[in-house]
Amino acid sequence: MPRLPGTLGWLGALALLGWQTPGMAEPCRIAFDVGSSGIRVGPTPQSKTAKVAIDYLSDVWPDHTIDQTEEATIQALLSLPGSAGIPAGCRGVAGGYSAWRLALQQGDRARLIATLRTIHARTRVPLFVIPQSVEGTHGHLAAEKKLGDRLKTPFILDLGGGSVQIAGKTTGWGTDLGQKAWRKLYCAQVKKNPDPTCPPNPVGPTARDETARLLAPRVAEAAQQVGSGMKITAVSAPVVKAIHPVLRFLAETRHAIPAEGVDQEGFDRKTLAAAIDLLSPLDDAAIARLLEDTSVNPAKPVCEARFLPTLVTDMLLIHTLMNGLKVERLEVAFAPITNVPGLLADPNAAAWADHYPCYLQKLETLGIDAFLADPASCAPEPPGRD
């Protein structure tokens, strides 16, 4: 796996590139994070962020094609900067992540390239298909910015809807098995249900073994790329706002699992395994009843309803990663990160923005590795073409 330049290297490269709108005193650059569930835009000096929900996974899963969401993508790229209070004339780049990788790697490559070309023609925003390893380092940079000194480990774990990453400053691993995608696989392979939104609960007594078997090749790949026994901080809501508070509740209030392996800053692998074993025979309704705690704060449930359907499968995914990578304990610190800072700090995004037609040609021949290729290998663009 290629190792990527550190943050200072990226920022230095951008300074050399002078990536800014002519005539402006400060760089006016924006980035669009095109994730599995929608698009976020930000930041430029003195702007706020804005987002719009678009379900790319529901579009790409049936036929590995992004087509039903093409128009919504175009309209979002055109309208979001205004919604965020970003001045006209700022130069933008966009990164497409799990759904776009799926369309590129398992769908019709030429069709996806035609879609990207159309989006660029109508919005003037170059949209790049970002490799999984690059997404991880983008996420780590965002976590550093959000958490500051609260990030005390060299790696983060970021569980999204379409993918999961374990990443450090310059190296990382990820796979396109986020909450929704992992649930889809679990439904198909374990529950024998082709519906990607099937109820996975009860997961059953063999769930940990089944998950270890299903994920063994991916865990082996992770160990090869990032090592084992590392210190990791989980930064995403499914872990910080669902798994962690549920473990504390089961240990401290229900006294149903050992309390010594969980505290306000994180939890260990053994405690997570105990919780899985406790919840594995329960369906959604039984899990909800077990987690009721109206005596403490009726307005603040132990686990928000939106996390309950995938709570146990999320636990299975995290436990399997921890077990396979010999991670004894996971720290938690919520950071609502986006890939915007990483895109803005990535010299490849800046350089390819000047050679987007060539990027699309590279995408046709190199596939996902096109983003990591050298834009200097491109012929000069004809006058007036961008």
C-alpha positions as CSV (number, residue, x, y, z in Angstrom):
1,M,0.0,0.0,0.0
2,P,1.4,3.4,-0.9
3,R,2.4,5.6,2.0
4,L,1.0,9.1,1.8
5,P,2.6,12.4,2.6
6,G,2.1,13.8,6.1
7,T,0.0,16.9,6.8
8,L,2.9,19.3,6.6
9,G,4.0,17.8,3.3
10,W,0.5,18.2,1.9
11,L,0.2,21.8,3.1
12,G,3.6,22.7,1.7
13,A,2.7,21.2,-1.6
14,L,-0.5,23.3,-1.7
15,A,1.5,26.4,-1.0
16,L,3.8,25.6,-3.9
17,L,0.9,25.0,-6.1
18,G,-0.7,28.3,-5.2
19,W,-4.2,26.7,-5.4
20,Q,-6.4,29.7,-5.0
21,T,-8.7,32.0,-7.0
22,P,-6.8,34.7,-8.8
23,G,-7.1,38.1,-7.2
24,M,-8.2,36.9,-3.8
25,A,-6.1,37.8,-0.8
26,E,-6.5,34.4,0.8
27,P,-7.0,31.0,-0.8
28,C,-10.6,30.3,-1.6
29,R,-10.9,26.6,-1.8
30,I,-13.7,24.3,-1.0
31,A,-14.1,20.5,-0.9
32,F,-17.1,18.2,-1.2
33,D,-17.2,15.0,0.8
34,V,-19.4,12.7,-1.3
35,G,-20.0,9.9,1.2
36,S,-22.4,6.9,1.2
37,S,-25.3,8.9,2.7
38,G,-24.8,12.4,1.2
39,I,-22.6,15.3,0.4
40,R,-20.9,17.9,2.8
41,V,-19.2,21.0,1.7
42,G,-16.6,23.2,3.5
43,P,-14.5,25.1,4.4
44,T,-13.3,28.4,3.1
45,P,-12.3,31.3,5.4
46,Q,-15.3,32.6,7.4
47,S,-17.8,30.0,6.0
48,K,-19.9,27.3,7.7
49,T,-20.5,23.8,6.4
50,A,-23.6,22.5,4.7
51,K,-24.8,19.0,3.8
52,V,-27.5,17.2,1.8
53,A,-28.7,13.6,2.2
54,I,-28.3,11.4,-0.8
55,D,-28.5,7.6,-0.5
56,Y,-25.8,6.4,-2.8
57,L,-25.7,2.9,-1.5
58,S,-29.3,2.2,-2.4
59,D,-28.5,3.5,-5.9
60,V,-25.3,1.5,-6.4
61,W,-26.2,-1.8,-4.7
62,P,-28.7,-3.2,-7.2
63,D,-26.6,-2.8,-10.4
64,H,-23.2,-1.3,-9.3
65,T,-24.1,1.8,-11.2
66,I,-24.5,5.4,-9.9
67,D,-27.3,6.8,-12.1
68,Q,-30.4,7.5,-10.1
69,T,-28.5,9.9,-7.9
70,E,-26.6,11.7,-10.7
71,E,-29.0,14.7,-11.0
72,A,-29.2,15.1,-7.2
73,T,-25.4,15.1,-7.0
74,I,-25.2,17.8,-9.7
75,Q,-27.8,20.0,-7.9
76,A,-26.0,19.5,-4.5
77,L,-22.7,20.6,-5.9
78,L,-24.3,23.7,-7.4
79,S,-26.3,24.7,-4.4
80,L,-24.4,23.6,-1.3
81,P,-21.7,26.4,-1.4
82,G,-24.5,29.0,-1.3
83,S,-26.2,27.2,1.6
84,A,-22.8,27.3,3.5
85,G,-22.4,31.0,2.9
86,I,-19.4,30.4,0.7
87,P,-18.6,33.3,-1.7
88,A,-19.0,32.7,-5.5
89,G,-15.8,32.0,-7.4
90,C,-14.2,29.6,-4.9
91,R,-12.5,26.6,-6.5
92,G,-13.8,23.2,-5.5
93,V,-12.9,19.6,-5.6
94,A,-15.0,16.5,-4.6
95,G,-14.1,13.1,-3.3
96,G,-16.3,10.1,-3.9
97,Y,-15.8,7.3,-1.4
98,S,-17.4,3.8,-0.8
99,A,-20.3,3.9,-3.2
100,W,-18.1,5.4,-6.0
101,R,-15.4,2.8,-5.4
102,L,-18.0,0.1,-5.7
103,A,-19.3,1.5,-9.0
104,L,-15.7,1.7,-10.3
105,Q,-14.5,-1.6,-9.2
106,Q,-17.6,-3.8,-9.7
107,G,-19.6,-1.9,-12.2
108,D,-19.2,-0.6,-15.7
109,R,-16.1,1.6,-15.6
110,A,-16.8,3.5,-18.8
111,R,-20.3,4.3,-17.6
112,L,-19.0,5.7,-14.3
113,I,-16.4,7.8,-16.2
114,A,-19.2,9.2,-18.4
115,T,-21.1,10.1,-15.2
116,L,-18.1,11.9,-13.8
117,R,-17.6,13.7,-17.0
118,T,-21.2,14.9,-17.0
119,I,-21.0,16.1,-13.4
120,H,-17.9,18.0,-14.2
121,A,-19.3,19.6,-17.3
122,R,-22.4,20.9,-15.5
123,T,-20.8,21.9,-12.2
124,R,-17.1,22.5,-13.0
125,V,-16.3,20.5,-9.9
126,P,-13.8,17.6,-10.5
127,L,-15.0,14.5,-8.6
128,F,-12.3,12.0,-7.8
129,V,-12.8,8.3,-6.8
130,I,-10.7,8.2,-3.6
131,P,-8.8,5.0,-2.7
132,Q,-9.7,3.4,0.6
133,S,-6.2,4.0,2.0
134,V,-6.4,7.7,1.2
135,E,-9.8,8.0,2.8
136,G,-8.3,6.7,6.0
137,T,-5.5,9.3,6.1
138,H,-8.1,12.0,5.2
139,G,-10.1,10.9,8.2
140,H,-7.1,10.9,10.6
141,L,-6.3,14.5,9.6
142,A,-9.9,15.5,10.3
143,A,-9.8,13.7,13.7
144,E,-6.6,15.5,14.6
145,K,-8.2,18.9,13.8
146,K,-11.4,18.1,15.8
147,L,-9.9,16.4,18.8
148,G,-6.5,18.1,19.3
149,D,-4.9,16.9,22.5
150,R,-7.8,14.5,23.1
151,L,-6.5,12.2,20.4
152,K,-3.9,10.3,22.4
153,T,-3.4,7.2,20.1
154,P,-1.6,6.9,16.8
155,F,-4.5,5.3,15.0
156,I,-8.2,6.1,14.7
157,L,-11.1,3.8,13.9
158,D,-13.9,5.4,11.8
159,L,-17.0,3.3,11.2
160,G,-19.3,4.9,8.6
161,G,-22.3,3.7,6.6
162,G,-20.4,2.3,3.7
163,S,-16.8,1.7,4.9
164,V,-14.6,1.3,8.0
165,Q,-11.1,2.7,8.4
166,I,-8.2,2.2,10.7
167,A,-5.8,4.9,9.9
168,G,-2.8,6.9,11.2
169,K,-1.1,10.0,9.8
170,T,0.6,8.4,6.8
171,T,-0.8,4.9,6.5
172,G,-4.1,3.1,6.9
173,W,-6.4,0.3,6.0
174,G,-10.1,0.2,5.2
175,T,-12.7,-1.9,3.6
176,D,-16.1,-1.1,2.1
177,L,-18.0,-2.7,5.0
178,G,-19.5,0.1,7.1
179,Q,-22.7,-0.3,9.1
180,K,-25.0,-0.6,6.1
181,A,-22.7,-2.6,3.9
182,W,-21.7,-5.0,6.7
183,R,-25.4,-5.5,7.6
184,K,-26.1,-6.3,4.0
185,L,-23.3,-8.9,3.9
186,Y,-24.4,-10.4,7.3
187,C,-28.0,-10.7,6.1
188,A,-26.9,-12.4,2.9
189,Q,-24.3,-14.8,4.3
190,V,-25.5,-15.6,7.8
191,K,-29.3,-14.9,7.8
192,K,-29.6,-16.1,4.2
193,N,-31.8,-13.1,3.4
194,P,-31.1,-11.0,0.2
195,D,-32.7,-7.9,1.7
196,P,-29.9,-5.5,2.6
197,T,-32.0,-4.1,5.4
198,C,-33.1,-7.4,6.9
199,P,-33.4,-7.6,10.7
200,P,-30.1,-9.2,11.7
201,N,-31.3,-9.8,15.3
202,P,-31.1,-12.2,16.9
203,V,-27.7,-12.9,15.6
204,G,-27.5,-16.2,17.3
205,P,-25.0,-18.1,19.5
206,T,-22.4,-18.7,16.7
207,A,-22.3,-15.0,15.5
208,R,-18.8,-14.3,16.7
209,D,-17.5,-17.4,14.9
210,E,-19.5,-16.7,11.8
211,T,-18.2,-13.1,11.7
212,A,-14.6,-14.1,12.2
213,R,-14.9,-16.5,9.3
214,L,-16.5,-14.0,7.0
215,L,-14.0,-11.2,7.8
216,A,-10.8,-13.3,8.0
217,P,-9.4,-12.2,4.6
218,R,-10.0,-8.6,5.4
219,V,-8.6,-8.8,8.9
220,A,-5.5,-10.4,7.5
221,E,-5.2,-7.6,5.0
222,A,-5.6,-5.0,7.8
223,A,-2.8,-6.7,9.9
224,Q,-0.5,-6.6,6.9
225,Q,-1.1,-3.0,6.2
226,V,-1.3,-1.4,9.7
227,G,0.3,-4.1,12.0
228,S,-1.2,-5.4,15.2
229,G,-1.3,-4.5,18.9
230,M,-1.7,-0.8,18.2
231,K,-3.5,1.8,20.3
232,I,-6.7,3.0,18.6
233,T,-9.3,5.6,19.3
234,A,-12.8,5.1,17.9
235,V,-14.2,8.5,16.7
236,S,-17.5,7.7,15.0
237,A,-21.0,7.8,16.4
238,P,-21.9,4.1,16.1
239,V,-19.1,3.3,18.5
240,V,-18.9,6.4,20.7
241,K,-22.7,7.0,21.0
242,A,-24.0,3.5,20.8
243,I,-21.6,0.6,21.6
244,H,-19.7,2.4,24.4
245,P,-22.8,3.7,26.4
246,V,-24.5,0.4,25.9
247,L,-21.5,-1.4,27.4
248,R,-21.4,1.0,30.3
249,F,-25.1,0.6,31.0
250,L,-24.9,-3.2,30.8
251,A,-22.0,-3.2,33.2
252,E,-22.8,-0.4,35.6
253,T,-26.6,-0.4,35.7
254,R,-27.7,-3.9,34.7
255,H,-24.6,-5.6,36.1
256,A,-25.0,-8.1,33.3
257,I,-21.4,-8.0,32.1
258,P,-18.1,-7.4,34.0
259,A,-17.6,-3.8,34.9
260,E,-13.8,-3.7,35.1
261,G,-13.3,-3.6,31.3
262,V,-15.3,-0.5,30.5
263,D,-15.0,3.1,31.8
264,Q,-15.8,6.6,30.5
265,E,-12.8,6.6,28.2
266,G,-13.1,3.3,26.4
267,F,-13.6,-0.5,26.7
268,D,-11.7,-3.7,26.3
269,R,-12.2,-6.6,23.9
270,K,-13.3,-9.1,26.6
271,T,-16.1,-6.8,27.7
272,L,-17.3,-6.3,24.2
273,A,-17.4,-10.1,23.7
274,A,-19.4,-10.5,26.9
275,A,-22.0,-8.0,25.6
276,I,-22.3,-9.8,22.3
277,D,-22.9,-13.1,24.0
278,L,-25.5,-11.4,26.2
279,L,-27.4,-9.8,23.3
280,S,-26.9,-12.6,20.7
281,P,-30.2,-14.5,21.5
282,L,-32.3,-11.3,21.5
283,D,-34.4,-9.7,18.8
284,D,-34.8,-5.9,18.3
285,A,-37.7,-5.6,20.8
286,A,-35.9,-7.6,23.5
287,I,-32.7,-5.5,23.1
288,A,-34.7,-2.3,23.3
289,R,-36.4,-3.5,26.6
290,L,-33.1,-4.5,28.1
291,L,-31.7,-1.1,27.4
292,E,-34.6,0.8,28.8
293,D,-33.5,3.2,31.6
294,T,-36.3,5.7,32.0
295,S,-35.5,6.1,35.8
296,V,-32.4,8.0,35.0
297,N,-33.2,10.3,32.0
298,P,-36.3,9.5,29.9
299,A,-35.3,12.1,27.3
300,K,-31.9,10.5,26.7
301,P,-32.0,6.8,25.9
302,V,-29.0,4.6,26.5
303,C,-28.9,4.0,22.7
304,E,-30.6,6.1,20.1
305,A,-33.3,4.2,18.1
306,R,-31.4,4.8,14.9
307,F,-28.5,2.6,16.1
308,L,-30.5,-0.3,17.6
309,P,-31.0,-2.3,14.4
310,T,-27.3,-2.6,13.7
311,L,-26.0,-2.4,17.3
312,V,-25.1,-6.1,17.6
313,T,-23.7,-6.4,14.1
314,D,-21.6,-3.3,14.7
315,M,-20.3,-4.9,17.9
316,L,-19.4,-8.1,15.9
317,L,-17.5,-6.1,13.3
318,I,-15.6,-4.1,15.9
319,H,-14.8,-7.2,18.1
320,T,-13.5,-9.1,15.0
321,L,-11.2,-6.3,14.1
322,M,-9.9,-5.9,17.6
323,N,-9.4,-9.7,18.0
324,G,-7.7,-10.1,14.6
325,L,-5.4,-7.1,15.2
326,K,-4.7,-8.1,18.8
327,V,-6.1,-4.7,20.1
328,E,-6.9,-5.2,23.7
329,R,-8.7,-1.9,24.3
330,L,-10.4,0.7,22.3
331,E,-10.4,4.4,23.4
332,V,-13.4,6.5,22.4
333,A,-13.7,10.2,21.6
334,F,-16.4,11.5,19.3
335,A,-15.3,13.6,16.4
336,P,-17.9,14.3,13.7
337,I,-15.3,14.1,11.0
338,T,-15.6,14.6,7.3
339,N,-13.1,14.2,4.5
340,V,-13.1,17.9,3.7
341,P,-9.9,18.8,5.5
342,G,-8.1,15.9,3.9
343,L,-9.2,16.8,0.4
344,L,-8.2,20.4,0.9
345,A,-4.8,19.3,2.2
346,D,-4.1,16.6,-0.5
347,P,-1.8,17.7,-3.2
348,N,-3.1,15.1,-5.6
349,A,-6.6,16.6,-5.4
350,A,-5.1,20.0,-6.1
351,A,-2.9,18.8,-9.0
352,W,-5.5,16.6,-10.6
353,A,-8.0,19.5,-10.5
354,D,-5.8,21.1,-13.1
355,H,-5.7,17.9,-15.3
356,Y,-9.2,16.5,-14.8
357,P,-9.7,15.1,-18.4
358,C,-6.3,13.3,-18.0
359,Y,-7.5,12.0,-14.6
360,L,-10.5,10.5,-16.3
361,Q,-8.2,8.9,-18.9
362,K,-6.1,7.4,-16.1
363,L,-9.2,6.2,-14.3
364,E,-10.1,4.2,-17.4
365,T,-6.6,2.5,-17.5
366,L,-5.5,2.4,-13.9
367,G,-8.9,2.2,-12.1
368,I,-8.8,3.2,-8.4
369,D,-5.1,3.9,-8.5
370,A,-5.6,6.8,-10.9
371,F,-5.8,9.3,-8.0
372,L,-2.3,8.2,-6.8
373,A,-0.7,8.5,-10.2
374,D,1.5,11.5,-11.2
375,P,-0.4,14.3,-12.9
376,A,2.9,15.5,-14.3
377,S,2.7,12.5,-16.7
378,C,-0.2,14.2,-18.5
379,A,0.2,16.2,-21.7
380,P,-0.5,20.0,-21.3
381,E,-4.2,20.8,-21.5
382,P,-5.4,22.6,-24.6
383,P,-6.0,26.4,-24.1
384,G,-9.4,27.0,-22.6
385,R,-9.9,23.5,-21.4
386,D,-10.1,22.5,-17.7
